[in-house]
Amino acid sequence: MSQENHYRVRFAPSPTGHVHLGSARTALYDYLIAKQTQGQFILRIEDTDRKRLVEGAEEELMNSMRWLGIDWDEGPDKGGPYGPYRQSERKEIYQKFAHELIEKDMAYYCFCSSERLSKVRQEKQKDKQLPHYDGFCRNLNKAEAEERVKNGEPHVIRFKSPKQGTTVVHDLLRGDIVFENANLDDFILVKSDGWALYHLAAIVDDYLMKVTHVIRGSEWLPTSPLHSLIWQAFGWKEPVWVHLSVFLKPSGKGKMSKREAADLSNDGYSIFIKDLEDLGYLPEAVINWVALMGWSYDDHTEFFTLDDLVEKFSLEKLNPSPAAINFSKLDYFNKQHIKVLDDTDLGGRIQPFFEKAGYNVTIKDMEAIAPLVRDRITTLDDSVEKCAFLFKNSITHAPESLAIEGKTSQETHRIGEGALNVINRVSDWTIAVLEEKLTDYMNQNELTPKEFFSFLREAISGQRATPPLFDCMQVLGKERTIQRVEESLKLI
């Protein structure tokens, strides 16, 4: 494979909050094509908007990516040949390139006050025009402008957008997109505090870091001509642009708002990766689910591991149409990926959820219940609800919950005493023996499974629904099973 076929891609989030599904999908697609082409996946932190930074967000970002199984080749924690990889450490680099654009007459100093800009905006909106900058400083004498800068006058640096003709952006998924230059703004490249805005910083970094493909959300399409013009202004070859589909709310009607995203927690869901981890979703399932929100391999294959995706993913099969967030599908994938985990793996993953719920359990305990929950849970957290009774010191019953339908209290007590005697006599504490002995006893007393086994289940668990009764008894052990049946009989 030639060097030019080794893709260099970057995931460049801002540490301003939690990692959401859109970011995870972008990072995943970047990772996949880098792996496929034996290229490099770059993590770059875009933190020039200092007011929006959230403490701890960068650490959470890295933790969420690692949890998903997405690792990077170059980044702020790993270094690399084109660092630093935090934009806040590259301020002078952006200044240099901004001044290069001024020298090329492709950018200019703007000294307009915020009051003047606000007035211009209001007047344009009143006249039903685009609220763009009016170009007041666009044609200032360069020497005069530089003198004002030298004297410390507050200023920004703006890009000198063309006002005639068109700019064509070629998107891999949509083909050529034509933008009228008359509708483009003279956007700000560098703010008055000296910090470069995204429009300049991202392009400079992509060039210097030799990025070959830029994969990002379609919300960047409206500003894509501005970015294309900056590449052209420097005389650089543009990367391949790939603008991904928009995520729609679960109803499929419209983009999801922040309020709607927050409301998802009421239904036990979230669009944030850390929340999905805490809710008990597997990273394998989240990856599988996210990959298919905008991409498909064929008409029928749905189950993918990360290795499968590295082998089968392709940019050409991405779909630019909006994709609805389907949480039922996430539940489905989580069940499927749970089913393929062995007892040790599944046990290790459910253990933190029991510990969080206050149970002192061992990995051996968890391995024992893994077969009981594997086919019965949607999320890892569900295992606590299903099997917490196995690790409680005592069980609480309402007396009526131990009643056997159609039997008096005395009859129920006699049946329970008989069952206890059978259990006491079991020497080989296995599922098969327990089932055989207790089924024989049930038949001798002309009871139905619903009557007898429901009673036993309630006696040992305090629940009407549990994983298979005899499996639970085996995990519970003979001593604790006897203790719980005895305590139940005292309530009848």
C-alpha positions in Angstrom: 0.0 0.0 0.0 1.5 3.3 -1.0 2.0 6.1 1.5 -0.8 8.2 0.0 -3.3 5.4 0.7 -2.5 5.4 4.4 -5.3 7.7 5.6 -4.6 10.3 8.3 -7.8 11.3 10.1 -8.5 13.3 13.2 -11.2 13.4 15.8 -11.1 16.9 17.2 -13.7 17.5 20.0 -14.0 20.5 22.2 -13.9 19.6 25.9 -17.1 21.5 26.7 -19.3 18.7 28.0 -20.1 15.0 27.8 -19.3 12.8 24.8 -22.5 12.2 22.8 -23.5 9.8 20.1 -22.6 12.1 17.3 -19.0 12.5 18.5 -18.7 8.7 19.2 -19.8 8.0 15.6 -17.3 10.4 14.1 -14.5 9.0 16.2 -15.5 5.4 15.3 -15.6 6.1 11.6 -12.2 7.9 11.8 -10.8 4.9 13.8 -12.1 2.3 11.3 -10.7 3.9 8.2 -7.3 4.6 9.9 -7.1 0.9 10.9 -8.2 -0.3 7.4 -5.6 1.7 5.6 -2.8 1.2 8.2 -3.0 4.9 8.6 -3.0 7.1 11.7 -5.9 8.3 13.9 -5.2 11.6 15.6 -6.9 12.9 18.8 -6.8 16.7 18.8 -8.3 18.8 21.5 -9.9 22.0 20.2 -10.0 24.1 23.3 -9.5 27.7 22.0 -13.0 28.7 23.2 -11.7 29.2 26.8 -15.1 30.4 28.2 -16.9 27.1 27.3 -14.3 24.7 28.7 -15.6 22.3 31.3 -13.2 21.0 34.0 -12.7 17.2 33.6 -14.3 17.0 30.2 -11.1 16.1 28.4 -10.4 13.3 30.8 -14.0 12.0 30.5 -13.6 12.2 26.7 -10.5 10.0 26.7 -12.1 7.6 29.2 -15.2 7.3 27.1 -13.2 6.6 23.9 -11.1 4.0 25.6 -14.3 2.4 27.0 -15.6 2.1 23.5 -12.4 0.5 22.4 -11.3 3.4 20.3 -7.7 4.3 20.8 -5.6 6.9 18.9 -2.1 6.9 17.5 -1.3 10.6 18.2 -2.7 12.9 20.8 -2.1 15.1 23.8 -1.3 12.2 26.0 0.8 10.3 23.5 2.5 13.0 21.5 3.5 12.5 17.9 5.4 14.2 15.1 2.9 17.0 14.6 2.2 18.2 18.1 1.2 19.8 20.3 -2.2 18.3 20.0 -4.1 20.8 22.1 -5.1 23.9 20.2 -4.5 26.1 23.3 -0.8 25.2 23.0 -0.7 26.3 19.3 -1.7 30.0 19.6 1.4 31.4 18.0 1.1 29.0 15.1 -2.3 30.3 14.2 -1.1 33.9 14.6 1.6 33.2 12.1 -0.8 31.8 9.5 -3.3 34.6 10.1 -0.7 37.2 9.3 0.3 35.2 6.2 -3.3 35.7 5.0 -3.1 39.4 5.6 0.1 39.6 3.6 -1.7 37.7 0.8 -4.6 40.3 1.0 -6.9 37.4 1.9 -7.5 38.7 5.4 -7.6 42.1 7.2 -7.7 43.8 10.6 -11.1 44.9 11.8 -11.4 47.6 14.5 -15.2 47.8 14.7 -16.6 47.9 18.2 -19.2 45.5 19.4 -21.7 48.3 19.6 -21.2 49.1 15.9 -21.4 45.5 14.9 -24.6 45.1 16.9 -26.1 48.1 15.1 -25.1 46.8 11.7 -26.7 43.4 12.5 -30.0 45.0 13.6 -30.2 47.1 10.5 -29.6 44.2 8.2 -32.2 42.1 10.0 -34.6 45.0 9.8 -34.0 45.1 6.0 -34.3 41.3 5.8 -30.7 40.8 4.8 -28.2 38.2 6.1 -26.8 39.7 9.3 -23.2 39.7 8.0 -20.4 42.1 8.6 -20.7 45.1 6.3 -17.0 45.3 5.3 -16.4 48.6 6.9 -12.7 47.8 7.6 -12.2 45.5 4.5 -10.3 48.1 2.4 -8.4 50.0 5.1 -4.9 51.0 4.1 -2.7 48.1 5.3 0.0 50.4 6.7 -2.6 52.4 8.6 -4.2 49.3 10.0 -0.8 47.9 11.1 0.0 51.2 12.9 -3.3 51.0 14.8 -2.5 47.5 15.8 0.9 48.5 16.9 -0.7 51.3 19.0 -2.7 48.6 20.9 -6.2 49.4 19.4 -8.5 46.4 19.9 -9.1 44.4 16.8 -9.9 41.1 15.2 -8.7 39.5 12.0 -11.3 38.7 9.4 -11.1 36.6 6.2 -11.7 38.5 3.0 -14.4 36.4 1.4 -15.0 36.8 -2.3 -18.3 38.6 -3.1 -18.8 37.4 -6.6 -19.0 33.9 -8.2 -19.4 30.6 -6.4 -17.5 28.3 -4.2 -17.8 24.6 -4.9 -17.3 22.1 -2.1 -17.0 18.4 -3.1 -18.4 16.1 -0.4 -17.8 12.4 -0.7 -21.4 11.6 0.0 -23.2 14.4 -1.7 -21.0 15.3 -4.6 -20.4 18.9 -5.6 -22.3 21.5 -3.5 -22.4 25.0 -4.9 -22.4 28.1 -2.7 -23.0 31.7 -3.8 -20.1 33.8 -2.6 -22.5 36.8 -2.2 -24.0 35.0 0.7 -20.6 34.5 2.5 -19.6 36.5 5.5 -16.2 38.0 6.2 -15.9 35.7 9.2 -13.5 36.2 12.1 -10.3 34.2 12.0 -8.7 35.6 15.2 -10.5 37.2 18.1 -9.5 40.4 19.9 -7.9 38.3 22.7 -5.6 36.7 20.1 -7.2 33.3 20.1 -7.9 31.8 16.7 -11.5 30.7 15.9 -12.2 27.2 14.7 -12.4 28.2 11.1 -8.7 29.1 11.0 -7.3 26.8 13.7 -8.8 23.6 12.4 -7.7 24.2 8.8 -4.1 25.1 9.9 -3.9 22.0 12.1 -5.4 19.7 9.4 -2.7 21.0 7.0 0.2 20.7 9.4 -0.9 17.3 10.7 -1.2 16.0 7.1 -4.9 15.1 7.5 -6.2 13.4 4.4 -9.9 13.0 5.3 -12.1 15.2 7.4 -15.1 13.3 8.7 -17.6 15.5 10.6 -21.3 16.1 11.1 -23.4 17.7 8.4 -24.0 20.7 10.7 -20.7 21.9 9.3 -21.9 22.0 5.7 -23.0 25.6 5.8 -19.5 26.7 6.8 -17.7 24.3 4.5 -17.3 26.9 1.7 -15.5 29.2 4.3 -13.1 26.3 5.1 -12.6 25.5 1.5 -11.7 29.1 0.7 -9.1 29.2 3.5 -7.5 26.0 2.0 -7.5 27.7 -1.4 -6.1 31.0 0.0 -3.0 29.2 1.3 -2.7 27.2 -1.9 -3.1 23.9 -0.1 -4.7 20.7 -1.4 -8.0 20.2 0.4 -8.7 17.0 2.3 -11.5 14.7 1.3 -14.7 16.1 2.9 -17.2 13.7 4.5 -20.2 15.2 6.2 -22.2 12.6 8.1 -25.9 12.3 8.4 -27.9 14.2 11.0 -29.3 12.4 14.1 -33.0 12.7 14.5 -35.0 12.3 17.7 -36.4 8.8 18.3 -39.7 9.8 16.7 -37.9 10.5 13.5 -39.3 14.1 13.5 -36.6 16.7 13.7 -33.2 17.1 15.4 -33.0 16.3 19.1 -32.8 19.4 21.3 -30.8 19.5 24.6 -34.1 19.5 26.6 -35.3 16.4 24.8 -31.9 14.7 25.3 -32.2 15.4 29.0 -35.7 14.0 29.1 -34.4 10.6 27.8 -33.2 9.8 31.3 -36.8 9.5 32.4 -37.0 6.5 30.1 -33.7 5.0 31.2 -31.8 6.1 28.1 -29.2 8.8 27.2 -27.3 10.1 24.2 -24.1 10.5 26.3 -21.5 7.7 26.3 -20.7 7.9 30.0 -24.4 7.6 30.9 -24.8 4.5 28.6 -21.8 2.9 30.4 -23.4 3.7 33.8 -26.8 2.3 32.6 -25.2 -1.0 31.9 -24.8 -1.0 28.1 -21.8 -2.8 26.7 -19.2 -0.9 24.6 -19.5 -3.6 22.0 -23.3 -2.9 21.7 -22.9 0.9 21.6 -20.3 0.6 18.8 -22.5 -1.8 16.8 -25.5 0.5 17.2 -23.7 3.7 16.4 -21.9 2.2 13.4 -25.3 1.4 11.8 -26.7 5.0 12.2 -25.6 6.2 8.8 -23.8 3.1 7.4 -24.8 -0.4 6.4 -22.8 -3.4 5.1 -25.7 -5.1 3.3 -29.4 -5.6 3.6 -29.3 -8.2 6.4 -26.1 -8.2 8.5 -26.5 -6.3 11.7 -24.3 -7.9 14.3 -20.7 -6.5 14.2 -17.8 -6.6 16.6 -15.2 -3.8 16.4 -12.9 -6.2 14.4 -15.8 -6.9 12.0 -16.3 -3.2 11.4 -12.6 -2.7 10.7 -12.8 -5.3 8.1 -16.1 -4.4 6.5 -16.6 -0.6 7.0 -16.3 1.7 4.0 -16.9 5.4 3.5 -18.6 4.7 0.2 -21.5 2.9 1.9 -22.3 5.8 4.2 -25.8 7.2 3.8 -26.2 11.0 4.0 -29.9 10.7 4.9 -30.9 11.6 8.5 -30.8 8.8 11.0 -33.3 8.4 13.8 -31.9 7.4 17.2 -33.6 4.0 17.9 -33.0 3.0 21.5 -35.0 -0.3 21.0 -32.2 -1.3 18.6 -29.6 -0.5 21.2 -31.4 -2.8 23.7 -31.5 -5.5 21.0 -27.8 -5.2 20.3 -27.0 -5.2 24.0 -28.8 -8.4 24.5 -27.0 -10.0 21.6 -23.6 -9.0 22.7 -24.3 -10.1 26.3 -25.2 -13.5 25.0 -21.8 -14.1 23.5 -19.8 -13.3 26.7 -18.5 -16.2 28.7 -19.2 -16.6 32.4 -15.9 -15.0 33.5 -16.3 -12.0 31.2 -20.0 -11.4 32.0 -19.4 -11.9 35.7 -16.6 -9.3 35.7 -18.8 -6.8 33.9 -21.8 -7.2 36.2 -19.8 -7.1 39.4 -19.5 -3.3 39.6 -23.2 -3.0 39.4 -23.7 -5.2 42.4 -21.0 -3.4 44.3 -22.6 0.0 43.4 -25.9 -1.4 44.8 -24.1 -2.2 48.1 -23.5 -5.9 47.8 -20.1 -7.4 48.8 -19.6 -9.9 46.0 -16.7 -11.8 44.5 -15.9 -12.6 40.9 -16.7 -16.2 41.8 -20.2 -15.1 42.9 -20.7 -13.3 39.6 -19.5 -16.2 37.5 -22.0 -18.4 39.2 -25.0 -16.1 38.3 -23.7 -15.3 34.8 -25.6 -18.3 33.3 -28.7 -17.3 35.2 -28.9 -13.8 33.7 -27.2 -14.1 30.3 -30.5 -14.6 28.4 -32.7 -12.6 30.8 -31.2 -9.1 30.9 -31.2 -6.2 28.6 -28.5 -4.2 30.5 -25.9 -5.3 33.0 -27.7 -3.3 35.7 -30.7 -5.6 35.2 -28.8 -8.4 36.7 -29.0 -6.7 40.1 -32.8 -6.7 40.0 -32.8 -10.3 38.9 -30.4 -11.8 41.3 -29.8 -9.4 44.3 -31.8 -11.7 46.5 -29.0 -14.3 46.3 -26.7 -12.0 48.2 -29.1 -10.5 50.8 -28.7 -11.6 54.5 -32.5 -11.9 54.9 -35.6 -11.8 52.7 -38.8 -9.9 53.5 -42.1 -11.5 52.7 -45.7 -10.4 53.0 -47.5 -13.4 54.6 -50.0 -13.6 51.8 -47.3 -13.8 49.2 -46.5 -17.3 50.6 -50.0 -18.6 50.2 -50.7 -21.5 47.8 -53.8 -21.0 45.9 -56.7 -23.2 47.1 -54.8 -24.3 50.2 -55.4 -23.3 53.8 -52.5 -21.9 55.9 -52.2 -25.3 57.7 -52.0 -27.1 54.3 -49.5 -24.7 53.0 -47.4 -25.0 56.1 -47.5 -28.8 55.9 -46.4 -28.7 52.2 -43.6 -26.3 53.1 -42.4 -28.6 56.0 -42.4 -31.5 53.6 -40.4 -29.6 51.0 -37.9 -28.6 53.7 -37.5 -32.3 54.7 -36.7 -33.2 51.1 -34.2 -30.4 50.8 -32.5 -31.4 54.0 -32.0 -34.9 52.7 -30.4 -33.8 49.4 -26.7 -34.7 49.6 -25.7 -34.0 46.0 -26.5 -30.3 45.7 -26.9 -30.0 42.0 -29.6 -28.6 39.7 -30.6 -32.0 38.4 -30.9 -33.7 41.8 -32.9 -30.7 43.2 -35.3 -30.8 40.3 -35.8 -34.5 40.5 -36.4 -34.7 44.3 -38.7 -31.7 44.5 -40.6 -32.6 41.4 -41.3 -36.1 42.9 -42.5 -34.4 46.1 -44.7 -32.1 44.1 -46.3 -35.0 42.2 -46.8 -37.0 45.4 -48.8 -34.1 46.8 -50.8 -33.6 43.6 -49.6 -30.0 43.3 -49.1 -28.2 40.0 -45.7 -26.6 39.2 -47.4 -23.2 39.4 -48.6 -23.9 42.9 -45.5 -25.5 44.4 -42.6 -23.9 42.6 -44.1 -20.4 43.0 -44.2 -21.1 46.7 -40.6 -22.2 46.8 -39.5 -19.3 44.6 -41.1 -16.8 46.9 -39.7 -18.6 50.0 -36.1 -18.3 48.8 -36.2 -15.0 47.0 -39.1 -12.9 48.1 -40.0 -12.6 44.4 -42.5 -14.1 42.1 -40.2 -14.0 39.1 -36.6 -15.1 39.2 -34.1 -17.0 37.0 -34.7 -20.8 37.0 -35.6 -21.9 40.5 -33.2 -24.8 40.9 -30.3 -22.8 39.4 -31.0 -20.2 42.0 -31.1 -22.8 44.8 -27.7 -24.2 43.6 -26.1 -20.7 43.7 -27.7 -19.9 47.1 -26.4 -23.1 48.6 -28.0 -25.7 50.8 -27.5 -23.9 54.1 -29.0 -20.6 53.0 -31.8 -22.3 51.1 -32.9 -24.2 54.2 -32.6 -21.0 56.3 -34.9 -19.1 54.0 -37.5 -21.8 53.8 -37.5 -22.1 57.6 -37.9 -18.3 58.0 -40.8 -18.4 55.5 -42.6 -21.1 57.3 -42.6 -19.0 60.5 -44.8 -16.4 58.6 -47.5 -18.9 57.6 
